[in-house]
């Protein structure tokens, strides 16, 4: 029993070490390409907005969603991007993140003809790789919260995509601890996907011109 407990503790410590190491690696590698000021960020043709659910289970607006939309609108109105690619999950009949993002952007004055929808952005990896391989984009601005942008930029680095991140407003830890904690595991998974498992997007398909 003692040896078993020592093994379990050692395994737990090893996994924790790798998780923390992945977090540090991603954070340090991407910090110099994150922007929170639309006046300071360089202009690029396309902004890639990463998707999330629009409404929470209680019916309230998901602030992560709203703040990403607000950030994309800010970039567009500041003349920093000419086109917006919204990428999200559409695996179920009545669940469509890209459509919801387009509606929210249009409600704030973004013209529909400069919005392109990626319906197969099931994960961050899918959204980033599809931006390159399906929509032919190798140089763009990623729009999401800072913690999410860091992971997305890390994936971009692996695929030699010249991207930068524009940080949408975040949510205080006191109001949402679950999402930042889950991010630690997501970063560990990202490293495994890229450097061990060679994980590919679920769908690629034909090229789409922007």
Kinemage of the C-alpha trace (Angstrom):
@kinemage 1
@onewidth
@group {chain A} dominant
@subgroup {mainchain}
@vectorlist {calphas} color= white
{ca unk a 1} P 0.000 0.000 0.000
{ca unk a 2} L 2.830 2.383 0.861
{ca unk a 3} L 4.545 1.757 -2.481
{ca unk a 4} L 1.250 2.246 -4.282
{ca unk a 5} L 0.679 5.589 -2.568
{ca unk a 6} L 4.237 6.670 -3.380
{ca unk a 7} L 3.682 5.740 -7.030
{ca unk a 8} L 0.389 7.646 -7.196
{ca unk a 9} L 1.930 10.688 -5.531
{ca unk a 10} L 4.953 10.580 -7.836
{ca unk a 11} L 2.751 10.251 -10.915
{ca unk a 12} L 0.576 13.144 -9.772
{ca unk a 13} L 3.663 15.287 -9.127
{ca unk a 14} L 5.073 14.438 -12.581
{ca unk a 15} L 1.826 15.300 -14.367
{ca unk a 16} L 1.555 18.545 -12.398
{ca unk a 17} L 5.129 19.417 -13.342
{ca unk a 18} L 4.414 18.890 -17.043
{ca unk a 19} L 1.165 20.864 -16.890
{ca unk a 20} L 2.864 23.809 -15.212
{ca unk a 21} L 5.791 23.538 -17.611
{ca unk a 22} L 3.499 23.686 -20.639
{ca unk a 23} L 1.764 26.719 -19.189
{ca unk a 24} L 5.091 28.509 -18.631
{ca unk a 25} L 6.327 27.580 -22.124
{ca unk a 26} L 3.233 28.921 -23.877
{ca unk a 27} L 3.103 32.064 -21.768
{ca unk a 28} L 6.752 32.990 -22.295
{ca unk a 29} L 6.750 32.229 -26.018
{ca unk a 30} L 3.790 34.436 -26.875
{ca unk a 31} L 3.862 37.448 -24.530
{ca unk a 32} L 5.524 39.823 -26.974
{ca unk a 33} L 2.729 39.422 -29.537
{ca unk a 34} L -0.248 40.306 -27.366
{ca unk a 35} L -1.966 43.688 -27.586
{ca unk a 36} L -4.732 45.254 -25.539
{ca unk a 37} L -4.717 48.708 -27.172
{ca unk a 38} L -6.242 49.019 -30.638
{ca unk a 39} L -4.125 52.104 -31.273
{ca unk a 40} L -0.913 50.162 -30.682
{ca unk a 41} L -1.644 46.956 -32.580
{ca unk a 42} L -0.298 46.737 -36.171
{ca unk a 43} L -2.862 46.636 -38.968
{ca unk a 44} L -3.543 43.388 -40.782
{ca unk a 45} L -6.082 42.365 -43.401
{ca unk a 46} L -7.931 39.709 -41.408
{ca unk a 47} L -8.996 39.207 -37.798
{ca unk a 48} L -9.761 35.661 -36.662
{ca unk a 49} L -12.365 35.698 -33.885
{ca unk a 50} L -12.414 32.491 -31.848
{ca unk a 51} L -15.851 31.218 -30.988
{ca unk a 52} L -17.671 30.391 -27.798
{ca unk a 53} L -21.297 29.963 -26.776
{ca unk a 54} L -23.357 33.172 -26.891
{ca unk a 55} L -25.729 32.398 -24.025
{ca unk a 56} L -25.073 30.562 -20.785
{ca unk a 57} L -27.302 27.843 -19.385
{ca unk a 58} L -29.182 30.423 -17.334
{ca unk a 59} L -30.014 32.391 -20.479
{ca unk a 60} L -27.653 35.257 -19.745
{ca unk a 61} L -25.164 36.554 -22.307
{ca unk a 62} L -21.758 34.911 -22.099
{ca unk a 63} L -19.394 37.804 -21.423
{ca unk a 64} L -16.499 35.958 -23.045
{ca unk a 65} L -18.548 35.968 -26.256
{ca unk a 66} L -19.659 39.591 -25.911
{ca unk a 67} L -16.190 40.903 -25.135
{ca unk a 68} L -14.702 39.105 -28.144
{ca unk a 69} L -17.332 40.664 -30.389
{ca unk a 70} L -16.665 44.089 -28.862
{ca unk a 71} L -12.926 43.672 -29.470
{ca unk a 72} L -13.427 42.651 -33.111
{ca unk a 73} L -15.716 45.640 -33.687
{ca unk a 74} L -13.130 47.915 -32.090
{ca unk a 75} L -10.433 46.655 -34.463
{ca unk a 76} L -12.675 47.121 -37.490
{ca unk a 77} L -13.808 50.618 -36.548
{ca unk a 78} L -10.210 51.617 -35.788
{ca unk a 79} L -9.251 50.589 -39.337
{ca unk a 80} L -6.932 47.838 -38.108
{ca unk a 81} L -8.591 45.030 -40.110
{ca unk a 82} L -10.543 44.856 -43.345
{ca unk a 83} L -12.104 41.430 -42.942
{ca unk a 84} L -13.322 39.304 -40.023
{ca unk a 85} L -13.206 35.511 -40.012
{ca unk a 86} L -15.425 34.070 -37.282
{ca unk a 87} L -14.639 30.485 -36.385
{ca unk a 88} L -16.670 28.298 -34.089
{ca unk a 89} L -18.634 25.142 -33.419
{ca unk a 90} L -21.599 24.153 -35.569
{ca unk a 91} L -21.778 20.422 -34.930
{ca unk a 92} L -25.424 20.440 -33.822
{ca unk a 93} L -28.527 21.541 -35.741
{ca unk a 94} L -29.539 24.277 -33.291
{ca unk a 95} L -26.065 25.333 -32.156
{ca unk a 96} L -24.199 27.682 -34.446
{ca unk a 97} L -21.439 29.858 -32.983
{ca unk a 98} L -20.351 31.447 -36.305
{ca unk a 99} L -23.880 32.613 -37.137
{ca unk a 100} L -24.314 34.048 -33.653
{ca unk a 101} L -21.007 35.897 -33.971
{ca unk a 102} L -21.992 37.303 -37.359
{ca unk a 103} L -25.326 38.533 -35.986
{ca unk a 104} L -23.586 40.175 -33.029
{ca unk a 105} L -21.018 41.868 -35.277
{ca unk a 106} L -23.690 43.164 -37.646
{ca unk a 107} L -25.675 44.510 -34.698
{ca unk a 108} L -22.702 46.756 -33.964
{ca unk a 109} L -22.375 48.030 -37.513
{ca unk a 110} L -19.971 45.591 -39.156
{ca unk a 111} L -21.019 45.037 -42.812
{ca unk a 112} L -22.013 41.417 -43.552
{ca unk a 113} L -19.915 41.294 -46.724
{ca unk a 114} L -16.662 41.596 -44.762
{ca unk a 115} L -17.532 38.684 -42.453
{ca unk a 116} L -16.595 35.108 -43.378
{ca unk a 117} L -17.894 32.143 -41.399
{ca unk a 118} L -15.878 29.064 -40.509
{ca unk a 119} L -18.366 26.444 -39.357
{ca unk a 120} L -15.749 23.829 -38.401
{ca unk a 121} L -13.822 25.642 -35.684
{ca unk a 122} L -14.552 22.900 -33.156
{ca unk a 123} L -11.360 23.568 -31.215
{ca unk a 124} L -8.749 26.315 -31.165
{ca unk a 125} L -6.395 24.101 -33.145
{ca unk a 126} L -9.065 23.596 -35.814
{ca unk a 127} L -9.762 27.337 -36.062
{ca unk a 128} L -6.091 28.276 -36.418
{ca unk a 129} L -5.114 25.540 -38.871
{ca unk a 130} L -8.225 26.030 -40.981
{ca unk a 131} L -7.493 29.766 -41.190
{ca unk a 132} L -4.241 28.814 -42.866
{ca unk a 133} L -5.129 25.740 -44.902
{ca unk a 134} L -8.743 26.474 -45.885
{ca unk a 135} L -8.902 30.273 -45.894
{ca unk a 136} L -5.276 30.806 -47.055
{ca unk a 137} L -4.338 33.178 -44.219
{ca unk a 138} L -0.795 33.223 -42.832
{ca unk a 139} L -0.757 36.695 -41.275
{ca unk a 140} L -3.675 37.785 -39.122
{ca unk a 141} L -4.892 39.056 -35.756
{ca unk a 142} L -6.443 36.578 -33.336
{ca unk a 143} L -9.238 37.963 -31.156
{ca unk a 144} L -10.038 36.351 -27.832
{ca unk a 145} L -9.222 36.730 -24.151
{ca unk a 146} L -5.512 36.938 -23.293
{ca unk a 147} L -5.217 33.406 -21.903
{ca unk a 148} L -6.843 32.006 -25.042
{ca unk a 149} L -4.779 34.150 -27.392
{ca unk a 150} L -1.583 32.794 -25.854
{ca unk a 151} L -2.538 29.213 -26.674
{ca unk a 152} L -3.733 30.153 -30.162
{ca unk a 153} L -0.456 31.949 -30.911
{ca unk a 154} L 1.474 28.933 -29.675
{ca unk a 155} L -0.375 26.810 -32.220
{ca unk a 156} L 0.347 29.436 -34.885
{ca unk a 157} L 4.057 29.208 -34.127
{ca unk a 158} L 4.031 25.466 -34.755
{ca unk a 159} L 2.440 26.025 -38.167
{ca unk a 160} L 4.650 29.021 -38.950
{ca unk a 161} L 1.719 31.426 -39.063
{ca unk a 162} L 2.634 35.077 -38.525
{ca unk a 163} L -0.138 36.024 -36.093
{ca unk a 164} L -0.584 38.472 -33.244
{ca unk a 165} L -3.290 38.587 -30.581
{ca unk a 166} L -5.733 41.298 -29.606
{ca unk a 167} L -6.952 40.741 -26.076
{ca unk a 168} L -10.664 41.039 -25.464
{ca unk a 169} L -11.723 42.117 -22.002
{ca unk a 170} L -11.420 39.324 -19.462
{ca unk a 171} L -13.542 38.241 -16.513
{ca unk a 172} L -12.166 38.570 -12.963
{ca unk a 173} L -11.060 35.345 -11.268
{ca unk a 174} L -13.495 36.043 -8.442
{ca unk a 175} L -16.333 35.688 -10.953
{ca unk a 176} L -14.987 32.784 -13.021
{ca unk a 177} L -12.230 30.538 -11.704
{ca unk a 178} L -13.264 27.481 -13.720
{ca unk a 179} L -12.249 28.777 -17.155
{ca unk a 180} L -8.669 29.815 -16.233
{ca unk a 181} L -8.159 26.528 -14.378
{ca unk a 182} L -9.396 24.578 -17.391
{ca unk a 183} L -6.920 26.520 -19.520
{ca unk a 184} L -4.013 24.783 -17.767
{ca unk a 185} L -5.267 21.442 -19.037
{ca unk a 186} L -5.994 22.904 -22.485
{ca unk a 187} L -2.383 24.058 -22.773
{ca unk a 188} L -1.088 20.660 -21.755
{ca unk a 189} L -3.348 19.138 -24.395
{ca unk a 190} L -2.121 21.642 -26.999
{ca unk a 191} L 1.486 20.592 -26.460
{ca unk a 192} L 0.518 16.917 -26.743
{ca unk a 193} L -1.545 17.595 -29.873
{ca unk a 194} L 1.290 19.400 -31.635
{ca unk a 195} L 4.435 17.619 -30.503
{ca unk a 196} L 3.271 14.108 -29.616
{ca unk a 197} L -0.085 13.176 -31.165
{ca unk a 198} L 0.136 15.179 -34.419
{ca unk a 199} L -3.546 16.022 -34.067
{ca unk a 200} L -5.194 17.416 -37.192
{ca unk a 201} L -8.395 19.433 -37.618
{ca unk a 202} L -11.551 17.363 -37.774
{ca unk a 203} L -12.409 18.795 -41.196
{ca unk a 204} L -10.471 20.721 -43.838
{ca unk a 205} L -12.219 20.625 -47.205
{ca unk a 206} L -12.038 22.938 -50.217
{ca unk a 207} L -10.359 26.321 -50.203
{ca unk a 208} L -12.453 29.383 -49.415
{ca unk a 209} L -11.271 32.737 -50.732
{ca unk a 210} L -11.382 35.812 -48.509
